[in-house]
Amino acid sequence: MKILVTGSSGNVGRHVVNELSRLGEEVVAAGTDVEKLGKMFDGGVSVAQFDFMRPETYSNALRDIDRVFLMRPPHLGKPEDIYPFIDSLKEHSIRLVSFLSLMGIEKNPIPPHHRIEKRIEASGIPFVHIRPGFFMQNITGLHLKEIRERDTIFIPAGESRTSLIDGSDVGLAAAAVLHEPERHMNSAYTITGPEAMDYYQAAKVLSDLTGRKITYGKPGILKYRNYCINERGLERKFANVTAALYLMTRMGTAEAVTDDFFRLTGRQPKTFADFVMENLKTFER
Ligand SMILES: NC(=O)c1ccc[n+]([C@@H]2O[C@H](COP(=O)([O-])OP(=O)(O)OC[C@H]3O[C@@H](n4cnc5c(N)ncnc54)[C@H](OP(=O)(O)O)[C@@H]3O)[C@@H](O)[C@H]2O)c1
């Protein structure tokens, strides 16, 4: 039987696909653009057309599948967008669904991941919730523009600390549980990087490794939200969710460091300095 990986072109999904293949599993990489997936994995895995918003794509994607890596695309803000797919899993003999959730979600009902976790648990399908901290990829993604163009980390996290984790490490952790479903079923793991740092420290790492003076802008929450909408042209809903997540961060919700990654993989997670070194070219103007 095979493992279906949703969001397989994403920050975490692509690493789930690669690691499961390395472990000898048969993988189906799913997404809305199969041509892109074919090029990305260079014919090494099967690909399937899959769209959460199009239930008619589910049954083909789920053929011969007994484990699922489930992620919520960031722009699908309502948990209800994911429910039809979870419900359809009940009709298949699924041995494990590994859901890409969020650190601290067990105590925070506001982000959609909270209710998605509950829905999975209520379905009776064996599950593992993977609850990562903030991804380092946010620095080379959402926040790259200000670093490149203005030498500033523009994140409204105040003086709080964050245990940033590399998305590739989150992928390794998810692959580990999918490879040994019976060992991990009906549990949750909080996956963090090896250290908690504030964004002044992150700016220093960036400055030291790029050779440019990069500072931490430390905008207020509202200023950041308005900037995202008015100057970056980001969707209002997305800007609101991001601002809310950084508001929580200010209360210390993103600073815990756990050893769950080591327990699952036997490896140490990447440091922020490792990540910056690997992506040095990306930060160039
Ligand atoms: N960023 C963080 O710091 C962080 C931290 C903790 C948890 N998380 C959670 O991790 C998840 C992934 O976040 P991310 O920012 O890293 O995103 P990402 O992996 O870059 O997400 C985009 C993925 O979603 C897929 N997708 C988009 N629309 C789809 C649809 N209608 N049906 C099926 N697939 C669709 C895309 O595939 P196609 O290209 O094939 O459409 C792509 O692979 C989110 O739920 C987020 O809340 C993020």
The ligand as an SDF file (V2000), in Angstrom:
LIG
                    3D

 48 52  0  0  0  0  0  0  0  0999 V2000
    4.7430   28.8220    8.1360 N   0  0  0  0  0  0  0  0  0  0  0  0
    4.8720   28.5000    9.4090 C   0  0  0  0  0  0  0  0  0  0  0  0
    5.6600   29.0690   10.1640 O   0  0  0  0  0  0  0  0  0  0  0  0
    4.0250   27.3880    9.9760 C   0  0  0  0  0  0  0  0  0  0  0  0
    4.2850   26.9230   11.2710 C   0  0  0  0  0  0  0  0  0  0  0  0
    3.4970   25.8780   11.7870 C   0  0  0  0  0  0  0  0  0  0  0  0
    2.4850   25.3270   11.0110 C   0  0  0  0  0  0  0  0  0  0  0  0
    2.2720   25.8080    9.7480 N   0  0  0  0  0  0  0  0  0  0  0  0
    1.1920   25.2190    8.9520 C   0  0  0  0  0  0  0  0  0  0  0  0
    1.7700   24.4220    7.9360 O   0  0  0  0  0  0  0  0  0  0  0  0
    0.8940   24.3830    6.8120 C   0  0  0  0  0  0  0  0  0  0  0  0
    1.7140   24.6620    5.5500 C   0  0  0  0  0  0  0  0  0  0  0  0
    2.1230   25.9930    5.5670 O   0  0  0  0  0  0  0  0  0  0  0  0
    3.2020   26.5900    4.5530 P   0  0  0  0  0  0  0  0  0  0  0  0
    3.1590   28.0500    4.7500 O   0  0  0  0  0  0  0  0  0  0  0  0
    4.4980   25.8870    4.6980 O   0  0  0  0  0  0  0  0  0  0  0  0
    2.5630   26.2630    3.1660 O   0  0  0  0  0  0  0  0  0  0  0  0
    3.0570   25.4450    1.8900 P   0  0  0  0  0  0  0  0  0  0  0  0
    3.5070   24.0930    2.2470 O   0  0  0  0  0  0  0  0  0  0  0  0
    3.9340   26.2840    1.0940 O   0  0  0  0  0  0  0  0  0  0  0  0
    1.5800   25.3360    1.2650 O   0  0  0  0  0  0  0  0  0  0  0  0
    1.1820   25.3610    0.0000 C   0  0  0  0  0  0  0  0  0  0  0  0
    0.7890   23.9350   -0.4510 C   0  0  0  0  0  0  0  0  0  0  0  0
   -0.6220   23.8280   -0.4520 O   0  0  0  0  0  0  0  0  0  0  0  0
   -1.0170   23.1750   -1.6350 C   0  0  0  0  0  0  0  0  0  0  0  0
   -2.3680   23.6170   -2.0250 N   0  0  0  0  0  0  0  0  0  0  0  0
   -2.7720   24.8830   -2.2230 C   0  0  0  0  0  0  0  0  0  0  0  0
   -4.0900   24.9100   -2.5050 N   0  0  0  0  0  0  0  0  0  0  0  0
   -4.5100   23.6270   -2.5020 C   0  0  0  0  0  0  0  0  0  0  0  0
   -5.7700   23.0060   -2.7090 C   0  0  0  0  0  0  0  0  0  0  0  0
   -6.8830   23.7210   -2.9910 N   0  0  0  0  0  0  0  0  0  0  0  0
   -5.8520   21.6670   -2.6300 N   0  0  0  0  0  0  0  0  0  0  0  0
   -4.7510   20.9170   -2.3580 C   0  0  0  0  0  0  0  0  0  0  0  0
   -3.5200   21.4470   -2.1320 N   0  0  0  0  0  0  0  0  0  0  0  0
   -3.4040   22.7930   -2.2070 C   0  0  0  0  0  0  0  0  0  0  0  0
   -0.0010   23.6010   -2.6590 C   0  0  0  0  0  0  0  0  0  0  0  0
    0.0210   22.6210   -3.6310 O   0  0  0  0  0  0  0  0  0  0  0  0
   -0.2170   22.9190   -5.2040 P   0  0  0  0  0  0  0  0  0  0  0  0
    0.9060   23.8250   -5.5850 O   0  0  0  0  0  0  0  0  0  0  0  0
   -0.1750   21.6030   -5.8240 O   0  0  0  0  0  0  0  0  0  0  0  0
   -1.5410   23.5870   -5.3190 O   0  0  0  0  0  0  0  0  0  0  0  0
    1.2860   23.6560   -1.8320 C   0  0  0  0  0  0  0  0  0  0  0  0
    1.9580   22.4250   -1.8450 O   0  0  0  0  0  0  0  0  0  0  0  0
   -0.2190   25.3960    7.0890 C   0  0  0  0  0  0  0  0  0  0  0  0
   -1.3840   24.7590    7.5480 O   0  0  0  0  0  0  0  0  0  0  0  0
    0.3710   26.2470    8.1900 C   0  0  0  0  0  0  0  0  0  0  0  0
   -0.6180   26.8350    9.0080 O   0  0  0  0  0  0  0  0  0  0  0  0
    3.0260   26.8060    9.2210 C   0  0  0  0  0  0  0  0  0  0  0  0
  1  2  1  0
  2  3  2  0
  2  4  1  0
  4  5  1  0
  4 48  2  0
  5  6  2  0
  6  7  1  0
  7  8  2  0
  8  9  1  0
  8 48  1  0
  9 10  1  0
  9 46  1  0
 10 11  1  0
 11 12  1  0
 11 44  1  0
 12 13  1  0
 13 14  1  0
 14 15  2  0
 14 16  1  0
 14 17  1  0
 17 18  1  0
 18 19  2  0
 18 20  1  0
 18 21  1  0
 21 22  1  0
 22 23  1  0
 23 24  1  0
 23 42  1  0
 24 25  1  0
 25 26  1  0
 25 36  1  0
 26 27  1  0
 26 35  1  0
 27 28  2  0
 28 29  1  0
 29 30  1  0
 29 35  2  0
 30 31  1  0
 30 32  2  0
 32 33  1  0
 33 34  2  0
 34 35  1  0
 36 37  1  0
 36 42  1  0
 37 38  1  0
 38 39  2  0
 38 40  1  0
 38 41  1  0
 42 43  1  0
 44 45  1  0
 44 46  1  0
 46 47  1  0
M  CHG  2   8   1  16  -1
M  END
$$$$
